[in-house]
Amino acid sequence: MTQRKKITTVLFDLDGTIIDTNELIIQSFIHALKGIAPEGFGREHIIPSMGQPLTMQLQHFSGRQDVASLTQAYREYNHIRHDEMVSMFPGVADVVARLHAAGIRMGIVTTKMRASSIRALELLGLYKYMETLVSLDDVEHAKPHPEPVAKAIQALGVEPSETFMVGDSSVDMKSAIAAGAIPVGVAWSLKGENHLLEAGAVHMLHEMNELLALCGIELEGGEG
């Protein structure tokens, strides 16, 4: 068996991957699209498109080209409810700290805006561990285009083949593959494991601490 290259770098998507903003996002859409989206519009319509840029999603749901007022309504609601509705997925704080202690380089690649990304990362104490942040503001082409993942890899000066891109959406997997990184899915994705495996996920995390073993870091005391 050929020895797999050592992983030096882990890039994370933000929403739905390391921070649980799922309910906040769903409620923000429902609020912004009240009286605009068709009757019966709800979470089952929103979940499949999560991970795409906000403008694109609002255009899709409203049937409008100009969604400036909807974007404003979404952002206002999202801003007010943010701190009470945002949390980390189980094990994230511990795993990120351990990866950092082991010398693994880390960064964020998200379709969120820069300001709201920093706000969430600082709120949860994760920002200090991230050496780069590629947000929607920093790219011409959002995921699934390779640009966001490639830009993070370039910023860190690392090898794509030694880089994991961890995400909860097919756009994360596709952007990783196109940039030459290794796509890693999270089984807690609202879209489901199969959605990520079909998009090319090479590894699937059922618990966050499985990432340590994938990076060659031993779990102390045989924790499961």
Contacts in CASP RR format, 6 or more apart in sequence:
PFRMAT RR
TARGET T0000
AUTHOR 0000-0000-0000
METHOD contacts of the structure
MODEL  1
MTQRKKITTVLFDLDGTIIDTNELIIQSFIHALKGIAPEGFGREHIIPSM
GQPLTMQLQHFSGRQDVASLTQAYREYNHIRHDEMVSMFPGVADVVARLH
AAGIRMGIVTTKMRASSIRALELLGLYKYMETLVSLDDVEHAKPHPEPVA
KAIQALGVEPSETFMVGDSSVDMKSAIAAGAIPVGVAWSLKGENHLLEAG
AVHMLHEMNELLALCGIELEGGEG
5 159 0 8 1.000
5 161 0 8 1.000
5 162 0 8 1.000
6 162 0 8 1.000
6 216 0 8 1.000
7 104 0 8 1.000
7 162 0 8 1.000
7 163 0 8 1.000
7 164 0 8 1.000
7 182 0 8 1.000
7 214 0 8 1.000
7 215 0 8 1.000
7 216 0 8 1.000
8 104 0 8 1.000
8 105 0 8 1.000
8 158 0 8 1.000
8 159 0 8 1.000
8 162 0 8 1.000
8 163 0 8 1.000
9 104 0 8 1.000
9 105 0 8 1.000
9 106 0 8 1.000
9 107 0 8 1.000
9 153 0 8 1.000
9 156 0 8 1.000
9 158 0 8 1.000
9 162 0 8 1.000
9 163 0 8 1.000
9 164 0 8 1.000
10 99 0 8 1.000
10 104 0 8 1.000
10 105 0 8 1.000
10 106 0 8 1.000
10 107 0 8 1.000
10 163 0 8 1.000
10 164 0 8 1.000
10 166 0 8 1.000
10 211 0 8 1.000
10 215 0 8 1.000
11 106 0 8 1.000
11 107 0 8 1.000
11 108 0 8 1.000
11 109 0 8 1.000
11 149 0 8 1.000
11 152 0 8 1.000
11 153 0 8 1.000
11 163 0 8 1.000
11 164 0 8 1.000
11 165 0 8 1.000
11 166 0 8 1.000
11 176 0 8 1.000
11 181 0 8 1.000
12 18 0 8 1.000
12 106 0 8 1.000
12 107 0 8 1.000
12 108 0 8 1.000
12 109 0 8 1.000
12 166 0 8 1.000
12 167 0 8 1.000
13 51 0 8 1.000
13 108 0 8 1.000
13 109 0 8 1.000
13 110 0 8 1.000
13 165 0 8 1.000
13 166 0 8 1.000
13 167 0 8 1.000
13 168 0 8 1.000
13 169 0 8 1.000
13 172 0 8 1.000
14 21 0 8 1.000
14 108 0 8 1.000
14 110 0 8 1.000
14 112 0 8 1.000
14 117 0 8 1.000
14 120 0 8 1.000
14 121 0 8 1.000
15 21 0 8 1.000
15 22 0 8 1.000
15 25 0 8 1.000
15 50 0 8 1.000
15 51 0 8 1.000
15 110 0 8 1.000
15 112 0 8 1.000
15 168 0 8 1.000
16 22 0 8 1.000
16 50 0 8 1.000
16 89 0 8 1.000
16 167 0 8 1.000
16 168 0 8 1.000
16 186 0 8 1.000
16 188 0 8 1.000
16 189 0 8 1.000
16 190 0 8 1.000
17 89 0 8 1.000
17 166 0 8 1.000
17 167 0 8 1.000
17 168 0 8 1.000
17 172 0 8 1.000
17 186 0 8 1.000
17 189 0 8 1.000
18 88 0 8 1.000
18 89 0 8 1.000
18 92 0 8 1.000
18 96 0 8 1.000
18 126 0 8 1.000
18 166 0 8 1.000
18 208 0 8 1.000
19 86 0 8 1.000
19 87 0 8 1.000
19 88 0 8 1.000
19 89 0 8 1.000
19 92 0 8 1.000
19 120 0 8 1.000
19 121 0 8 1.000
19 124 0 8 1.000
19 126 0 8 1.000
20 86 0 8 1.000
20 87 0 8 1.000
20 88 0 8 1.000
20 89 0 8 1.000
21 85 0 8 1.000
21 86 0 8 1.000
21 120 0 8 1.000
22 50 0 8 1.000
22 190 0 8 1.000
23 85 0 8 1.000
24 78 0 8 1.000
24 81 0 8 1.000
24 82 0 8 1.000
24 85 0 8 1.000
24 86 0 8 1.000
25 46 0 8 1.000
25 50 0 8 1.000
25 78 0 8 1.000
26 42 0 8 1.000
26 43 0 8 1.000
26 46 0 8 1.000
26 47 0 8 1.000
27 77 0 8 1.000
27 81 0 8 1.000
27 85 0 8 1.000
28 74 0 8 1.000
28 75 0 8 1.000
28 77 0 8 1.000
28 78 0 8 1.000
28 81 0 8 1.000
29 42 0 8 1.000
29 46 0 8 1.000
29 57 0 8 1.000
29 58 0 8 1.000
29 61 0 8 1.000
29 74 0 8 1.000
30 41 0 8 1.000
30 42 0 8 1.000
30 43 0 8 1.000
30 46 0 8 1.000
31 73 0 8 1.000
31 74 0 8 1.000
31 77 0 8 1.000
32 58 0 8 1.000
32 70 0 8 1.000
32 71 0 8 1.000
32 73 0 8 1.000
32 74 0 8 1.000
32 77 0 8 1.000
33 41 0 8 1.000
33 58 0 8 1.000
33 61 0 8 1.000
33 62 0 8 1.000
33 70 0 8 1.000
36 61 0 8 1.000
36 62 0 8 1.000
36 64 0 8 1.000
36 70 0 8 1.000
37 45 0 8 1.000
37 61 0 8 1.000
37 62 0 8 1.000
41 61 0 8 1.000
45 61 0 8 1.000
46 57 0 8 1.000
46 61 0 8 1.000
47 190 0 8 1.000
47 191 0 8 1.000
48 191 0 8 1.000
49 56 0 8 1.000
49 57 0 8 1.000
49 60 0 8 1.000
49 61 0 8 1.000
50 57 0 8 1.000
50 169 0 8 1.000
50 190 0 8 1.000
50 191 0 8 1.000
51 111 0 8 1.000
51 143 0 8 1.000
51 168 0 8 1.000
51 169 0 8 1.000
51 171 0 8 1.000
51 172 0 8 1.000
52 111 0 8 1.000
52 142 0 8 1.000
52 171 0 8 1.000
53 111 0 8 1.000
53 136 0 8 1.000
53 142 0 8 1.000
54 71 0 8 1.000
54 74 0 8 1.000
54 111 0 8 1.000
55 67 0 8 1.000
55 71 0 8 1.000
58 64 0 8 1.000
58 67 0 8 1.000
58 70 0 8 1.000
58 71 0 8 1.000
58 74 0 8 1.000
59 65 0 8 1.000
59 67 0 8 1.000
62 70 0 8 1.000
64 70 0 8 1.000
78 116 0 8 1.000
79 116 0 8 1.000
82 116 0 8 1.000
82 119 0 8 1.000
82 120 0 8 1.000
82 123 0 8 1.000
83 123 0 8 1.000
86 120 0 8 1.000
86 123 0 8 1.000
86 124 0 8 1.000
87 124 0 8 1.000
88 124 0 8 1.000
88 126 0 8 1.000
89 186 0 8 1.000
89 188 0 8 1.000
89 208 0 8 1.000
90 207 0 8 1.000
90 208 0 8 1.000
91 207 0 8 1.000
91 208 0 8 1.000
91 209 0 8 1.000
92 126 0 8 1.000
92 208 0 8 1.000
93 124 0 8 1.000
93 125 0 8 1.000
93 126 0 8 1.000
94 208 0 8 1.000
94 209 0 8 1.000
95 208 0 8 1.000
95 209 0 8 1.000
95 211 0 8 1.000
95 212 0 8 1.000
96 106 0 8 1.000
96 126 0 8 1.000
96 129 0 8 1.000
97 129 0 8 1.000
98 212 0 8 1.000
98 217 0 8 1.000
99 106 0 8 1.000
99 129 0 8 1.000
99 211 0 8 1.000
99 212 0 8 1.000
99 215 0 8 1.000
99 217 0 8 1.000
100 106 0 8 1.000
100 129 0 8 1.000
102 215 0 8 1.000
102 217 0 8 1.000
104 215 0 8 1.000
104 217 0 8 1.000
105 131 0 8 1.000
105 156 0 8 1.000
105 158 0 8 1.000
106 129 0 8 1.000
106 130 0 8 1.000
106 131 0 8 1.000
107 130 0 8 1.000
107 131 0 8 1.000
107 132 0 8 1.000
107 133 0 8 1.000
107 134 0 8 1.000
107 152 0 8 1.000
107 156 0 8 1.000
108 117 0 8 1.000
108 121 0 8 1.000
108 130 0 8 1.000
108 132 0 8 1.000
108 133 0 8 1.000
108 134 0 8 1.000
108 135 0 8 1.000
108 152 0 8 1.000
109 134 0 8 1.000
109 143 0 8 1.000
109 148 0 8 1.000
109 149 0 8 1.000
109 151 0 8 1.000
109 152 0 8 1.000
109 165 0 8 1.000
109 172 0 8 1.000
109 175 0 8 1.000
110 117 0 8 1.000
110 133 0 8 1.000
110 134 0 8 1.000
110 135 0 8 1.000
110 136 0 8 1.000
110 148 0 8 1.000
111 135 0 8 1.000
111 136 0 8 1.000
111 142 0 8 1.000
111 143 0 8 1.000
111 148 0 8 1.000
111 171 0 8 1.000
112 120 0 8 1.000
112 135 0 8 1.000
112 136 0 8 1.000
113 135 0 8 1.000
113 136 0 8 1.000
113 137 0 8 1.000
114 133 0 8 1.000
114 135 0 8 1.000
114 136 0 8 1.000
114 137 0 8 1.000
114 138 0 8 1.000
117 133 0 8 1.000
117 135 0 8 1.000
118 127 0 8 1.000
118 133 0 8 1.000
121 127 0 8 1.000
121 130 0 8 1.000
121 133 0 8 1.000
131 155 0 8 1.000
131 156 0 8 1.000
132 152 0 8 1.000
132 155 0 8 1.000
132 156 0 8 1.000
134 148 0 8 1.000
134 149 0 8 1.000
134 151 0 8 1.000
134 152 0 8 1.000
134 155 0 8 1.000
136 142 0 8 1.000
138 148 0 8 1.000
138 151 0 8 1.000
139 145 0 8 1.000
139 147 0 8 1.000
139 148 0 8 1.000
139 151 0 8 1.000
140 147 0 8 1.000
141 147 0 8 1.000
141 148 0 8 1.000
142 148 0 8 1.000
142 171 0 8 1.000
143 149 0 8 1.000
143 169 0 8 1.000
143 171 0 8 1.000
143 172 0 8 1.000
143 174 0 8 1.000
143 175 0 8 1.000
144 170 0 8 1.000
144 171 0 8 1.000
144 174 0 8 1.000
144 175 0 8 1.000
144 178 0 8 1.000
145 175 0 8 1.000
145 178 0 8 1.000
146 175 0 8 1.000
146 178 0 8 1.000
146 179 0 8 1.000
146 180 0 8 1.000
147 175 0 8 1.000
148 175 0 8 1.000
149 163 0 8 1.000
149 165 0 8 1.000
149 175 0 8 1.000
149 176 0 8 1.000
149 178 0 8 1.000
149 179 0 8 1.000
149 180 0 8 1.000
149 181 0 8 1.000
150 160 0 8 1.000
150 179 0 8 1.000
153 159 0 8 1.000
153 160 0 8 1.000
153 163 0 8 1.000
153 179 0 8 1.000
153 181 0 8 1.000
160 179 0 8 1.000
160 180 0 8 1.000
160 181 0 8 1.000
161 180 0 8 1.000
161 181 0 8 1.000
161 182 0 8 1.000
163 180 0 8 1.000
163 181 0 8 1.000
163 182 0 8 1.000
164 181 0 8 1.000
164 182 0 8 1.000
164 184 0 8 1.000
164 203 0 8 1.000
164 211 0 8 1.000
164 214 0 8 1.000
164 215 0 8 1.000
165 172 0 8 1.000
165 173 0 8 1.000
165 175 0 8 1.000
165 176 0 8 1.000
165 179 0 8 1.000
165 181 0 8 1.000
165 182 0 8 1.000
165 183 0 8 1.000
165 184 0 8 1.000
166 172 0 8 1.000
166 184 0 8 1.000
166 185 0 8 1.000
166 186 0 8 1.000
166 205 0 8 1.000
166 211 0 8 1.000
167 173 0 8 1.000
167 183 0 8 1.000
167 184 0 8 1.000
167 185 0 8 1.000
167 186 0 8 1.000
167 189 0 8 1.000
167 196 0 8 1.000
168 185 0 8 1.000
168 186 0 8 1.000
168 188 0 8 1.000
168 189 0 8 1.000
168 190 0 8 1.000
168 191 0 8 1.000
168 196 0 8 1.000
169 189 0 8 1.000
169 191 0 8 1.000
169 195 0 8 1.000
169 196 0 8 1.000
170 191 0 8 1.000
170 195 0 8 1.000
170 196 0 8 1.000
170 198 0 8 1.000
170 199 0 8 1.000
172 183 0 8 1.000
172 185 0 8 1.000
173 183 0 8 1.000
173 185 0 8 1.000
173 196 0 8 1.000
173 199 0 8 1.000
173 200 0 8 1.000
173 201 0 8 1.000
174 183 0 8 1.000
174 199 0 8 1.000
174 200 0 8 1.000
176 182 0 8 1.000
176 183 0 8 1.000
176 184 0 8 1.000
177 183 0 8 1.000
177 200 0 8 1.000
182 202 0 8 1.000
182 203 0 8 1.000
183 196 0 8 1.000
183 199 0 8 1.000
183 200 0 8 1.000
183 201 0 8 1.000
183 202 0 8 1.000
183 203 0 8 1.000
184 201 0 8 1.000
184 202 0 8 1.000
184 203 0 8 1.000
184 204 0 8 1.000
184 205 0 8 1.000
184 211 0 8 1.000
184 214 0 8 1.000
185 193 0 8 1.000
185 196 0 8 1.000
185 201 0 8 1.000
185 203 0 8 1.000
185 204 0 8 1.000
185 205 0 8 1.000
186 196 0 8 1.000
186 204 0 8 1.000
186 205 0 8 1.000
187 193 0 8 1.000
187 204 0 8 1.000
187 205 0 8 1.000
187 206 0 8 1.000
189 195 0 8 1.000
189 196 0 8 1.000
193 204 0 8 1.000
196 204 0 8 1.000
197 204 0 8 1.000
203 214 0 8 1.000
205 211 0 8 1.000
205 214 0 8 1.000
207 224 0 8 1.000
209 219 0 8 1.000
209 223 0 8 1.000
209 224 0 8 1.000
212 218 0 8 1.000
212 219 0 8 1.000
213 219 0 8 1.000
END
